[in-house]
């Protein structure tokens, strides 16, 4: 026999429940990365330095910040998206 709870169906997210997802998304912390910040990777085995070229906003899991990074020259450099939690800010 199933156990009784006082949980309601609206206590749980379902796919497509945009309002709950938006309400749950966290605002960017004050130490968030900004365009022009010089950063390095925190991921072991990936030693690179880059520059934030675009703030994609709180698109990650639980509203974590996603940024576009450029590694290398402005013309020939590679760009990719990465979560802010995988970066450290460094001096230019």
N, C-alpha and C positions, 0 to 999 in steps of 0.2 A: 504494500500500500504506500503511495507517495506521501512524503512529508508535507505538511501545510506550512506555507510561508506567508508573510505579508507583502511580498514583492509584487509589484504591478508590471504589466507588460511595457509601460512607458519608461520603466527604470532601466531598460536595456536598449542599446543602439541596434538598429537594424539597417541593412544596406539601404542607402538612399535617404537616411534621416539627416538631412542637411542642417536643420536648426540645431540639433544636439551636437553635431560635429562642430559647427561654428561656435557654439557656446563653450565647448570644451577646448577649442584651440587657444593656446596661450599667446599672449602678446609678446612681442620681441623684448628680450631683456635689455637693460641699458648698455650692457657690454657687447651688444650684437655687432656683427661686422658691417662695414659700410663700404661703398664703392671707393676704391683707391687704397684700401688697407692692404699692407703686405702681410702675407700669411705663409706658414709652412704646414706640411702634413703631420698629423698626429698618428697616422696609421703606420705600424711597423712595416718596414720593407719598402715604403714609398717615400723616399727622401727627395722632396722638391720644394722650391720656393715659388710663390706666385703672387698675383695681384687680384683682388676682388674687382670684377668688371660689371657685375650686376647682382643686386639683391633680389632674389626670387620670392622672398617672403616666407611665411610660416607654412610651407608645403609638406614638410616631413612628418613623420610619425609623431603624434601628439603635438603638432604645431611647431616642430623644430624648424629653425631657419635653414633655408637652402640658398647657396650663393653660387654664381658663375665665376670660375677662376680662370685666369690666363697665365700659362706658364711659358716663358720664353719671350721672344720679340713681339712687339705690337702687331707687326705684319705677318710674321711666320710662326707665331706662338700657337700652342694648342689651347683650346678652351674646353672646360667640362664643368658639370655641376657637382657639388659636394655639400654634405651636411656640415653646418657650423660646428657641431660637436667634434668633428674630425680635424679641426684647424686650430692653430695657435697664431696669434698676432705677433709680428716681429717688427723691428725698426727697419726703415727703408734702406 
